[in-house]
Protein backbone atom coordinates (compact mmCIF):
# COMPACT_ATOMS: atom_id res chain seq x y z
CA UNK A 1 0.00 0.00 0.00
CA UNK A 2 1.05 3.56 -0.68
CA UNK A 3 1.54 5.94 2.22
CA UNK A 4 -0.24 9.29 2.18
CA UNK A 5 1.66 12.44 1.26
CA UNK A 6 1.96 15.52 -0.92
CA UNK A 7 4.69 16.34 -3.45
CA UNK A 8 5.05 19.46 -5.59
CA UNK A 9 8.18 20.36 -7.57
CA UNK A 10 6.20 22.98 -9.55
CA UNK A 11 6.59 21.18 -12.85
CA UNK A 12 2.78 21.34 -12.94
CA UNK A 13 0.49 24.08 -11.69
CA UNK A 14 -1.33 22.68 -8.65
CA UNK A 15 -2.94 25.96 -7.67
CA UNK A 16 -0.56 27.92 -5.48
CA UNK A 17 -1.81 31.51 -5.32
CA UNK A 18 0.01 34.84 -5.31
CA UNK A 19 -1.10 38.10 -3.74
CA UNK A 20 1.11 41.15 -3.85
CA UNK A 21 1.39 44.76 -2.75
CA UNK A 22 4.90 45.01 -4.23
CA UNK A 23 5.51 47.26 -7.24
CA UNK A 24 7.77 44.59 -8.79
CA UNK A 25 9.12 41.13 -8.09
CA UNK A 26 5.86 39.23 -7.48
CA UNK A 27 6.11 35.45 -7.15
CA UNK A 28 6.00 33.58 -10.48
CA UNK A 29 6.27 29.89 -11.33
CA UNK A 30 8.86 29.13 -14.00
CA UNK A 31 12.44 28.29 -14.83
CA UNK A 32 14.47 30.86 -12.89
CA UNK A 33 16.59 33.38 -14.77
CA UNK A 34 19.76 34.06 -12.81
CA UNK A 35 20.68 37.62 -11.82
CA UNK A 36 23.67 39.06 -10.00
CA UNK A 37 24.30 41.91 -7.57
CA UNK A 38 27.80 43.01 -6.66
CA UNK A 39 29.21 39.97 -8.46
CA UNK A 40 27.15 37.51 -6.39
CA UNK A 41 24.02 35.58 -7.34
CA UNK A 42 20.74 37.34 -6.54
CA UNK A 43 18.06 35.37 -8.37
CA UNK A 44 18.91 31.66 -8.74
CA UNK A 45 19.88 30.42 -12.20
CA UNK A 46 18.35 26.97 -11.59
CA UNK A 47 15.84 25.21 -9.38
CA UNK A 48 16.82 22.58 -6.81
CA UNK A 49 18.68 19.63 -8.28
CA UNK A 50 16.79 16.81 -6.52
CA UNK A 51 13.40 17.24 -8.17
CA UNK A 52 11.77 16.74 -11.56
CA UNK A 53 11.88 19.50 -14.15
CA UNK A 54 13.40 22.97 -13.98
CA UNK A 55 10.63 25.08 -12.42
CA UNK A 56 10.21 26.70 -9.02
CA UNK A 57 8.52 29.76 -7.60
CA UNK A 58 10.75 32.82 -7.75
CA UNK A 59 10.27 36.51 -6.96
CA UNK A 60 10.32 38.30 -10.30
CA UNK A 61 11.85 36.57 -13.27
CA UNK A 62 12.52 39.20 -15.91
CA UNK A 63 14.67 38.25 -18.89
CA UNK A 64 17.75 40.10 -17.62
CA UNK A 65 20.81 39.49 -15.46
CA UNK A 66 20.31 42.82 -13.64
CA UNK A 67 19.12 42.03 -10.10
CA UNK A 68 17.52 45.43 -9.63
CA UNK A 69 15.27 45.03 -12.69
CA UNK A 70 12.66 42.71 -11.14
CA UNK A 71 13.49 42.11 -7.48
CA UNK A 72 10.84 42.66 -4.79
CA UNK A 73 10.23 46.40 -4.37
CA UNK A 74 7.79 48.56 -2.46
CA UNK A 75 5.80 45.95 -0.56
CA UNK A 76 5.23 42.24 -0.06
CA UNK A 77 4.54 39.33 -2.37
CA UNK A 78 2.84 36.35 -0.76
CA UNK A 79 2.81 32.76 -2.07
CA UNK A 80 0.15 30.48 -0.56
CA UNK A 81 -0.19 26.75 -1.05
CA UNK A 82 -3.44 25.01 -1.91
CA UNK A 83 -5.24 23.56 1.13
CA UNK A 84 -3.73 20.29 2.31
CA UNK A 85 -5.25 17.87 4.80
CA UNK A 86 -3.09 16.60 7.67
CA UNK A 87 -5.94 15.29 9.83
CA UNK A 88 -5.14 11.61 9.08
CA UNK A 89 -1.39 11.93 9.74
CA UNK A 90 0.22 10.70 12.96
CA UNK A 91 3.33 12.89 12.71
CA UNK A 92 3.33 15.11 9.60
CA UNK A 93 6.60 16.53 8.36
CA UNK A 94 7.02 19.21 5.69
CA UNK A 95 10.18 19.43 3.61
CA UNK A 96 10.89 22.36 1.31
CA UNK A 97 13.78 24.28 -0.22
CA UNK A 98 14.26 28.04 -0.20
CA UNK A 99 16.71 30.53 -1.67
CA UNK A 100 17.19 34.17 -0.73
CA UNK A 101 19.43 37.17 -1.33
CA UNK A 102 19.33 40.65 0.22
CA UNK A 103 21.91 43.18 -0.88
CA UNK A 104 22.63 46.76 -1.88
CA UNK A 105 21.33 49.99 -0.48
CA UNK A 106 23.10 52.45 1.76
CA UNK A 107 22.09 50.86 5.06
CA UNK A 108 22.00 47.48 6.76
CA UNK A 109 19.49 45.18 5.02
CA UNK A 110 16.21 45.44 6.92
CA UNK A 111 13.83 43.24 4.94
CA UNK A 112 12.50 39.77 5.72
CA UNK A 113 11.11 36.69 4.05
CA UNK A 114 8.76 34.73 6.27
CA UNK A 115 7.72 31.10 5.88
CA UNK A 116 4.51 30.49 7.80
CA UNK A 117 1.99 27.71 8.30
CA UNK A 118 -1.74 28.00 8.96
CA UNK A 119 -4.17 25.35 10.18
CA UNK A 120 -7.23 27.45 9.33
CA UNK A 121 -7.46 28.77 12.88
CA UNK A 122 -3.94 29.95 13.68
CA UNK A 123 -0.94 31.07 11.63
CA UNK A 124 2.60 30.72 12.99
CA UNK A 125 6.00 31.69 11.60
CA UNK A 126 8.32 28.78 10.81
CA UNK A 127 11.22 30.81 9.44
CA UNK A 128 12.16 34.51 9.54
CA UNK A 129 14.81 34.71 6.82
CA UNK A 130 16.92 37.83 7.11
CA UNK A 131 20.24 39.04 5.73
CA UNK A 132 22.21 37.28 8.47
CA UNK A 133 20.52 33.90 7.93
CA UNK A 134 22.78 31.22 6.43
CA UNK A 135 23.10 30.25 3.67
CA UNK A 136 22.56 33.27 1.44
CA UNK A 137 22.24 33.13 -2.34
CA UNK A 138 22.06 29.35 -2.49
CA UNK A 139 19.37 26.71 -2.15
CA UNK A 140 18.74 25.49 1.40
CA UNK A 141 16.83 22.26 2.13
CA UNK A 142 14.63 22.72 5.19
CA UNK A 143 12.31 20.50 7.21
CA UNK A 144 9.76 20.95 10.00
CA UNK A 145 7.64 18.61 12.10
CA UNK A 146 4.24 20.30 12.00
CA UNK A 147 3.17 19.49 15.56
CA UNK A 148 6.28 21.29 16.89
CA UNK A 149 4.65 24.53 15.66
CA UNK A 150 0.89 24.07 15.27
CA UNK A 151 -1.92 21.52 15.58
CA UNK A 152 -2.43 19.69 12.27
CA UNK A 153 -5.92 20.00 10.76
CA UNK A 154 -7.73 19.32 7.49
CA UNK A 155 -7.30 22.96 6.43
CA UNK A 156 -3.54 23.58 6.22
CA UNK A 157 -1.69 26.18 4.12
CA UNK A 158 2.00 27.01 3.75
CA UNK A 159 2.69 30.71 3.15
CA UNK A 160 5.91 32.33 1.87
CA UNK A 161 5.95 36.12 2.30
CA UNK A 162 8.85 38.06 0.73
CA UNK A 163 8.94 41.77 1.41
CA UNK A 164 10.86 44.92 0.62
CA UNK A 165 9.46 47.35 3.15
CA UNK A 166 12.71 48.93 4.33
CA UNK A 167 15.36 51.07 2.70
CA UNK A 168 15.37 49.87 -0.89
CA UNK A 169 17.60 46.80 -1.01
CA UNK A 170 17.80 43.96 -3.50
CA UNK A 171 15.30 41.35 -2.27
CA UNK A 172 15.11 38.00 -4.05
CA UNK A 173 13.63 34.70 -2.91
CA UNK A 174 12.73 31.34 -4.41
CA UNK A 175 10.82 28.28 -3.19
CA UNK A 176 10.88 24.69 -4.46
CA UNK A 177 10.30 20.99 -3.74
CA UNK A 178 7.39 20.99 -1.30
CA UNK A 179 6.94 17.53 0.25
CA UNK A 180 4.59 16.42 3.04
CA UNK A 181 5.08 12.99 4.60
CA UNK A 182 4.15 11.12 7.77
CA UNK A 183 7.07 10.23 10.05
CA UNK A 184 4.91 7.62 11.77
CA UNK A 185 2.37 6.43 9.19
CA UNK A 186 -0.47 4.08 9.97
CA UNK A 187 0.31 0.89 8.06
CA UNK A 188 -2.92 -0.71 6.82
CA UNK A 189 -3.38 -4.39 7.47
CA UNK A 190 -3.17 -6.64 4.43
CA UNK A 191 -5.35 -9.27 6.11
Buried (B, 14 or more C-beta within 10 A) or exposed (E): EEEBBBEBBBBEEEEBEBEBEBEBBBBBBEBBBEBBBEEEBBBBEBBBEEBEEBBBBBBBBBEEBEBBBBBBBBBBBBBBBEEBBBEEBEBBBBBBBBBBBBBBBEEEBBBBBBBBBBBEEEEEEBBEBBBEBEEBBEBBEBEBEBBEBBEBBEBBBBBBBBBBBBEBBBBBBBBBBBBBBBEEBEEEEEE
